[in-house]
Amino acid sequence: MTFTSLVPTHYIMLLALPPEVKARYDVSRVGKLMISSAPARKDTKLAILAYFRNGKLYELYGSTETGWVTLLRPDEQIARLGSVGREWAGSGAIKLLDPDGREVADGEVGELFSRTAYVFNGYWKNPEKTGEAFRGDWCSVGDMARRDADGYIWLVDRKSNMIISGGENIYPSEVEGVLGANPKVKDVAVIGVPHDKWGEAVHGVIVLHEGQQGSEEEFRTWCKQRMASFKCPQTVIFLADHDMPRTATGKILHRVLRERALAAAENLVVS
């Protein structure tokens, strides 16, 4: 029985291979799979389960700074699709805090702090950044999340990625999930771009599957049929896969996309 561990981008690349290529390989002996390092879209996880029919999928959430924090087990994947699981290091290892440091109620969004034996001591020669990461001995990497009544954690987004449009908080991962569910979409990122009236507007950056075509209006309509209008992208652009900025492990660099948008603000500002 084979075990494999990949980040979401690697699964997306594998699943995007032409059917005739995937048909050459016998994956029936892949018994356990792990996905980690970045939140996985619902459509990606469903595609993993469909392709690796005999595989048991585990999703781990954590970071270099904190180690593993949560685990979603194979028998929970469908029932809790979208969750990253429950505390892995024992009860009481996670707090969700508001900006004033108070714990939020179940169902409300707060910044995720963890306290485990694996938490790091600090950033090398960067006491200011270290201080921002800790509240006492509780550590955060800036992820926002909510906890349901059964203790499952649902990541919302990175605090630094949040879009504020007309006073409304919009989490890019929610919009990315809707766009990513379109069968034409291979990968997607959502950022905030300058807007004269609302402060920021939602901007989608889409990588299409090979051979697919799409328009801005098509994907705006797709979103309007599935989510609140204020969350829908006002602008959409399309990139080749190799032009999407990523880390060495394949995570999309939203920061770089925002920098590109600001550099081309005269083309992206929505009036």
C-alpha positions in Angstrom: 0.0 0.0 0.0 1.4 3.4 -1.0 1.3 6.6 1.0 1.7 10.0 -0.6 1.8 13.6 0.8 1.3 16.6 -1.5 0.3 20.2 -1.3 -3.0 21.3 -3.0 -1.1 22.8 -6.0 0.5 19.4 -6.7 -2.9 17.6 -6.6 -4.4 20.2 -8.9 -1.5 19.7 -11.4 -2.0 15.9 -11.2 -5.7 16.0 -11.6 -5.5 18.4 -14.5 -3.6 15.8 -16.6 -5.5 14.6 -19.7 -7.6 11.5 -19.1 -5.5 9.4 -21.4 -2.4 10.2 -19.4 -4.1 9.4 -16.0 -5.5 6.2 -17.5 -1.9 4.8 -18.0 -1.3 4.6 -14.2 -2.8 2.2 -11.7 -3.5 4.2 -8.6 -5.5 1.5 -6.9 -2.6 0.8 -4.5 -2.5 4.3 -3.2 -4.0 3.6 0.2 -3.3 6.8 2.2 -3.0 10.4 1.0 -2.2 13.6 2.9 -2.9 17.2 1.9 -1.4 20.1 3.8 0.5 23.4 3.6 -2.4 25.4 2.2 -6.2 25.3 2.4 -7.7 22.9 -0.2 -10.7 24.0 -2.2 -13.8 21.7 -1.9 -13.7 20.8 -5.6 -10.1 19.8 -5.3 -10.7 17.4 -2.4 -13.7 15.9 -4.1 -11.6 15.3 -7.3 -8.9 13.7 -5.2 -11.4 11.3 -3.6 -12.9 10.5 -7.0 -9.5 9.7 -8.6 -7.9 7.8 -5.8 -10.9 5.7 -5.1 -9.2 3.3 -2.7 -7.3 6.1 -0.9 -8.0 7.4 2.6 -7.4 11.2 2.7 -6.1 13.0 5.7 -5.9 16.8 5.8 -3.5 18.5 8.3 -3.4 22.2 9.2 -0.4 23.8 10.7 2.7 25.9 9.9 6.4 26.0 10.2 5.9 28.2 13.3 3.4 26.0 15.1 3.8 22.4 13.8 0.6 20.4 13.1 -2.5 21.9 14.8 -5.6 20.1 13.4 -6.4 16.9 11.6 -9.4 16.0 9.4 -9.7 12.2 9.2 -10.8 10.1 6.2 -14.2 9.3 7.6 -14.9 13.0 8.1 -14.0 14.3 4.6 -17.4 14.4 3.1 -19.5 15.2 6.2 -17.1 18.1 7.1 -16.1 19.1 3.6 -14.3 22.5 3.9 -13.1 21.9 7.5 -9.5 21.3 8.4 -10.6 19.1 11.3 -10.3 19.2 15.1 -7.4 19.8 17.4 -4.7 17.3 16.8 -2.4 18.1 19.7 -5.1 17.7 22.4 -8.0 19.7 23.7 -7.3 23.3 24.6 -4.6 23.8 22.0 -6.5 26.3 19.9 -8.0 29.7 20.7 -9.9 32.0 18.3 -9.5 35.6 19.4 -11.0 38.9 18.4 -8.8 42.0 17.9 -9.1 42.8 21.6 -7.8 39.3 22.6 -11.2 37.9 23.7 -12.2 34.4 22.6 -15.0 34.5 20.1 -18.2 32.3 20.3 -18.7 29.2 18.2 -19.5 30.1 14.7 -17.8 33.5 14.8 -14.6 34.4 13.0 -11.5 35.0 15.0 -7.7 34.9 14.6 -6.4 31.3 15.2 -3.8 31.0 18.0 -2.3 27.7 19.1 -0.2 26.5 22.0 1.5 23.1 21.6 4.9 21.5 22.3 5.9 22.3 18.7 5.5 26.1 18.7 8.7 27.8 17.7 10.6 30.3 19.8 10.6 33.2 17.4 11.8 34.7 14.1 15.6 34.9 13.7 16.8 38.3 14.7 13.3 39.8 14.3 11.8 40.6 17.7 9.1 42.9 16.3 7.7 40.1 14.0 8.0 37.6 16.9 6.1 40.0 19.2 3.3 40.2 16.6 3.0 36.4 16.4 2.6 35.8 20.1 0.0 36.6 22.8 1.8 35.2 25.9 2.7 31.6 24.9 -0.1 31.5 22.2 1.2 31.7 18.6 -0.6 32.9 15.4 0.5 33.0 11.8 -2.4 35.3 10.9 -5.1 32.8 9.9 -8.7 33.6 10.5 -11.1 30.8 11.3 -14.3 29.7 13.0 -15.1 26.7 15.2 -18.4 24.9 15.0 -20.3 23.4 18.0 -18.6 20.0 17.4 -15.1 21.5 17.6 -14.3 21.4 13.9 -12.1 24.3 12.7 -13.0 26.1 9.4 -10.3 28.3 8.0 -11.6 31.5 6.5 -8.5 33.2 5.2 -5.2 34.9 6.1 -5.9 38.2 7.9 -3.6 39.9 5.5 -5.6 38.7 2.5 -9.0 40.1 3.7 -10.7 42.6 1.4 -12.7 45.5 2.9 -15.2 46.8 0.3 -17.7 49.4 1.4 -17.2 48.4 5.0 -17.9 44.7 4.4 -15.2 42.1 5.2 -14.8 39.7 2.2 -12.6 36.7 2.6 -10.9 35.7 -0.7 -11.0 32.0 0.0 -14.8 32.0 -0.2 -14.8 33.7 -3.6 -12.0 31.4 -4.7 -14.1 28.4 -3.7 -17.0 29.6 -5.9 -14.8 30.4 -8.9 -12.8 27.2 -8.4 -16.0 25.1 -8.6 -16.4 26.1 -12.3 -15.1 23.1 -14.4 -13.1 25.4 -16.6 -10.9 26.6 -13.7 -7.6 25.0 -12.9 -6.5 27.4 -10.2 -7.6 30.8 -8.9 -6.7 33.6 -6.6 -8.8 36.5 -5.4 -7.4 39.9 -4.2 -8.6 43.4 -3.4 -7.8 46.2 -5.8 -8.2 49.9 -5.4 -11.8 51.3 -5.9 -12.6 55.0 -5.9 -15.9 54.6 -4.1 -15.7 51.4 -2.0 -12.0 51.5 -1.1 -11.4 48.0 -2.5 -13.0 45.9 -5.1 -12.9 42.1 -5.6 -10.5 41.0 -8.4 -10.2 37.5 -9.7 -7.1 35.9 -11.2 -7.9 32.7 -13.0 -5.9 29.9 -14.6 -8.0 27.9 -17.0 -7.6 24.3 -17.8 -5.8 23.7 -21.1 -8.0 24.2 -24.1 -10.6 26.2 -22.2 -11.8 29.7 -22.8 -13.7 32.1 -20.7 -14.7 35.7 -20.3 -14.8 38.2 -17.4 -18.6 38.4 -17.7 -19.0 34.7 -17.7 -17.3 34.3 -14.4 -18.9 37.3 -12.8 -22.3 35.8 -13.7 -21.2 32.4 -12.3 -20.5 34.1 -9.0 -23.6 36.2 -8.9 -25.7 33.0 -9.2 -23.9 31.5 -6.2 -23.1 34.2 -3.6 -23.9 37.7 -2.3 -23.4 40.3 -5.0 -21.0 42.4 -2.9 -18.6 39.4 -2.7 -18.5 38.9 -6.5 -15.5 39.9 -8.6 -15.9 43.2 -10.3 -12.9 42.4 -12.5 -11.4 39.1 -13.7 -8.2 38.5 -15.6 -6.7 35.2 -16.9 -3.1 34.1 -16.5 -1.1 31.2 -17.9 -0.2 28.7 -15.2 3.5 29.6 -15.3 2.6 33.3 -14.8 0.8 32.7 -11.5 3.3 33.7 -8.7 3.9 30.9 -6.2 6.2 29.9 -3.4 8.6 27.0 -3.7 5.8 24.7 -2.4 3.3 25.9 -4.9 1.2 28.3 -2.7 -0.1 31.3 -4.7 1.5 34.6 -3.6 -1.4 36.9 -3.1 1.0 39.6 -2.0 2.7 39.6 -5.4 -0.6 39.7 -7.2 -1.6 42.8 -5.1 1.8 44.4 -6.0 1.2 43.8 -9.7 -2.3 45.2 -9.4 -1.1 48.4 -7.7 1.6 48.8 -10.3 -1.1 48.7 -13.0 -3.7 50.6 -10.9 -4.6 52.8 -13.8 -6.0 49.7 -15.6 -7.5 47.9 -12.5 -9.2 50.7 -10.5 -13.0 50.3 -10.9 -15.0 53.5 -10.9 
